[in-house]
C-alpha cells in the first residue's frame, strides 16, 4: 500500500508541475476561462483516473463539494463509469459521448480530451 501511495503522490506532483499545464490556484488575469469547471474536472479524471477528488479540487481551484457535484453530473450524463477499487475510485471515461451543446454535438468528448491528455 505504501508503494502505491508514493506512486500516486508522484503523479499528483507531476500534475502540479508547471510544465504539465496544471498549477494550483494560479492567479488569473481575468475571472473567466474558455473551459468550464466540468471540463477541467473531466480532463483531470481522464489524465489521472485514480486521482483523489480533494486533489482535483485543489488543481481546479474549487471546493471538494463542488467537484463531487460535477462528478455526479458527469457520471449521470454517461461521461464515465466509476469503478471502486478498495477504498479508491477509478474513473473510466467514455470517449464516444458527444459534446452536449448543439454547436459541438457533432464532436465526441474524446476529441476534446485528446488535446489535453
C-alpha positions in Angstrom: 0.0 0.0 0.0 2.8 2.4 0.8 4.4 2.0 -2.6 1.1 2.7 -4.3 0.6 5.8 -2.2 4.0 7.1 -3.2 3.4 6.5 -6.8 0.1 8.4 -6.5 1.8 11.3 -4.8 4.4 11.4 -7.6 1.6 11.5 -10.2 -0.2 14.4 -8.4 3.2 16.2 -8.1 3.7 15.8 -11.9 0.2 17.3 -12.5 1.2 20.2 -10.2 4.4 20.7 -12.2 4.2 24.0 -14.2 5.2 22.2 -17.3 2.2 19.9 -17.1 -0.2 22.8 -17.8 -1.9 22.5 -14.4 -1.0 24.6 -11.5 -2.5 25.0 -8.1 -4.8 28.1 -7.7 -2.9 30.2 -10.1 -3.8 33.9 -10.1 -5.7 34.7 -13.3 -5.6 37.9 -15.3 -9.4 37.7 -15.8 -12.2 36.0 -14.0 -13.2 33.6 -16.8 -11.7 30.7 -18.8 -12.7 29.1 -22.1 -13.3 25.7 -20.4 -15.9 25.2 -17.6 -15.2 23.6 -14.3 -16.9 20.5 -15.6 -14.3 20.3 -18.5 -11.4 20.9 -16.1 -12.6 18.1 -13.8 -13.1 15.7 -16.7 -9.7 16.5 -18.1 -8.1 15.7 -14.8 -10.0 12.4 -14.4 -9.0 11.4 -17.9 -5.4 12.3 -17.3 -5.2 10.6 -13.9 -8.1 8.1 -13.5 -7.4 7.4 -9.8 -6.9 11.0 -8.7 -8.5 12.0 -5.4 -11.3 14.5 -5.6 -9.5 16.5 -3.0 -6.6 16.9 -5.4 -9.0 17.7 -8.3 -10.5 20.5 -6.2 -7.0 21.9 -5.4 -6.0 21.8 -9.1 -9.2 23.3 -10.5 -9.4 25.9 -7.7 -12.9 25.0 -6.4 -14.2 23.2 -3.3 -14.2 19.5 -2.9 -18.0 19.6 -2.6 -18.3 21.4 -6.0 -16.1 18.7 -7.5 -18.3 16.0 -6.0 -21.4 17.6 -7.6 -19.6 17.9 -11.0 -18.5 14.3 -10.8 -22.1 13.3 -10.1 -23.3 15.4 -13.1 -20.7 13.8 -15.4 -21.4 10.3 -14.2 -25.2 10.7 -14.6 -24.7 12.0 -18.1 -22.6 8.9 -19.0 -19.2 10.6 -19.5 -17.6 8.0 -17.3 -18.2 5.0 -15.1 -16.8 5.0 -11.6 -15.1 1.7 -10.6 -14.5 1.1 -6.9 -11.0 -0.3 -6.2 -10.7 -1.0 -2.5 -11.2 2.4 -0.9 -10.4 4.3 -4.1 -12.3 5.1 -7.2 -11.1 4.8 -10.8 -12.9 6.9 -13.4 -13.2 5.2 -16.8 -14.0 7.8 -19.4 -16.4 7.1 -22.3 -14.6 8.8 -25.1 -17.5 8.3 -27.6 -20.0 10.5 -25.8 -21.0 13.5 -27.9 -20.4 17.0 -26.5 -23.6 18.4 -25.1 -24.1 21.8 -26.7 -25.8 21.7 -30.2 -22.9 23.7 -31.7 -20.4 20.9 -30.7 -22.7 17.8 -30.7 -21.1 16.6 -33.9 -17.8 16.0 -31.9 -17.1 13.4 -29.2 -15.6 14.1 -25.8 -12.6 12.1 -26.7 -11.7 14.6 -29.4 -11.7 17.4 -26.8 -9.8 15.4 -24.2 -7.1 14.3 -26.8 -5.9 17.9 -26.8 -5.1 17.7 -23.1 -4.1 14.1 -22.3 
